Amino acid sequence: MKPPLPLCWAAGALRPVTEFRPNLHDRAFRYGDGVFATLAIRAGTLLEAEAHTAQLGEAAAAVGLEAPSSVTAPESLLEILRLLGVEADTSGTVRIQLSAAPGGRGFGRPVAETRELVEVHPAPAARELTVAVLDDGEVPPSPLPAVKTCSALPHVLCAVAAARRGCAEALRVDRGFVLETSAANVFWVNGGELFTPAAYLPLYPGCTRSFVIEAARALGWTVHEGAYAPSDLDAAEGMFLVNAARGLERVSELEGRPLEWPSSLEDLRSAIEAARDQAGLPVASTPGGGD
């Protein structure tokens, strides 16, 4: 694993990370007035690049921001990542944030500008994934659950609740239905079929979730998307979480109950990661190759 890259791309310029400071009136800082996306780099390839940049543009539009082409056009984003030092052997996590430009106090946006921030971080370490199920309504859903806004307090509270229970992650429950964890969508196996909370529920349907569903169906899995109560998890034979940064992670324990990992799920994991690679774009050329 490489150390964090020393540069970031902020408001159209390359800057040392140690010198970057947000404006006192930055609207993402003051009001959460912005959106963000997280992508993974694996061996110099930006996974699911087109899907994530498109979703970032849709998120910006959903909150009335104009997304700059520097981060929503995949080739422009790749050029920024090259400037940040991403190479053919780099693996890590990319975070792109769009925020309304500073404009003094008050909720109204005085200017129609958008500022972008691009950072590269090391890939997250592998972990033993134990999961708790939260009480119904213990953590409220986001007011814009399908948009990845900088107003992420419900997700923060979910992570805090998981730590309070001594677990790596916790599943949010709202109005009787299982939703998601602080930063991942959830899937489980029952009777040889795959289940996941539906995208119409108040949750964030990540790009990688779509890759899971497509890859599973291509392998012949029956995939159910619906509204499920916590009791529906009692019969789970295996479970995993999925997000862009970590990919597919096996859940080893749910509410203190050890979960199996059928070989069929390992096959599915391989297919999903192959699909993510195929949908990726190389950031840098391989050693000795051309640009």
Stockholm file with secondary structure:
# STOCKHOLM 1.0

chainA/1-291         MKPPLPLCWAAGALRPVTEFRPNLHDRAFRYGDGVFATLAIRAGTLLEAEAHTAQLGEAAAAVGLEAPSSVTAPESLLEILRLLGVEADTSGTVRIQLSAAPGGRGFGRPVAETRELVEVHPAPAARELTVAVLDDGEVPPSPLPAVKTCSALPHVLCAVAAARRGCAEALRVDRGFVLETSAANVFWVNGGELFTPAAYLPLYPGCTRSFVIEAARALGWTVHEGAYAPSDLDAAEGMFLVNAARGLERVSELEGRPLEWPSSLEDLRSAIEAARDQAGLPVASTPGGGD
#=GR chainA/1-291 SS CCCCCSEEEETTEEEEGGGCCCCTTCHHHHHCCEEEEEEEEETTEETTHHHHHHHHHHHHHHTTCCCCHHHHSHHHHHHHHHHTTCCTTCCEEEEEEEEECCCCSSSSCSSCCEEEEEEEEECCCCCCCEEEEEEETSSCCCSSTTSCBSCCHHHHHHHHHHHHTTCSEEEEEETTEECCCSSCEEEEEETTEEEEECTTSSSCCCHHHHHHHHHHHHTTCCEEEECCCGGGGTTCSEEEEEETTTEEEECCEETTEECCCCHHHHHHHHHHHHHHHHTCEESSCCTTCCC
#=GC SS_cons         CCCCCSEEEETTEEEEGGGCCCCTTCHHHHHCCEEEEEEEEETTEETTHHHHHHHHHHHHHHTTCCCCHHHHSHHHHHHHHHHTTCCTTCCEEEEEEEEECCCCSSSSCSSCCEEEEEEEEECCCCCCCEEEEEEETSSCCCSSTTSCBSCCHHHHHHHHHHHHTTCSEEEEEETTEECCCSSCEEEEEETTEEEEECTTSSSCCCHHHHHHHHHHHHTTCCEEEECCCGGGGTTCSEEEEEETTTEEEECCEETTEECCCCHHHHHHHHHHHHHHHHTCEESSCCTTCCC
//
